[in-house]
Amino acid sequence: MTERDSPHISAPRLVVLPVQPGSPPFRLVEVGGEVAGTARSVVDVIEIAQQLGVRHLDLEDPDVIRWVGGDQFTWTLQHLL
């Protein structure tokens, strides 16, 4: 098998950190341990992923995205109480 034929994952691993207080509350998005952006909704996470070249983001695929302190539906601090 040549390098060209070998499987290659081009999608970066995204980590969405817990909700932080703010107006509105937000979550930091990391790629490779570096902050890639701030998300105030799942739409922001999708936009950050697209900026990084991820065209088809499966929000439930743990090989692509990891949600810390909640899931894709957790965007307020009240979810954590």
Secondary structure as UniProt FT lines:
FT   TURN            3..5
FT   STRAND          14..16
FT   STRAND          26..31
FT   TURN            32..33
FT   STRAND          34..39
FT   HELIX           42..51
FT   TURN            52..53
FT   TURN            59..60
FT   TURN            62..64
FT   STRAND          65..67
FT   TURN            72..73
FT   HELIX           77..80
//
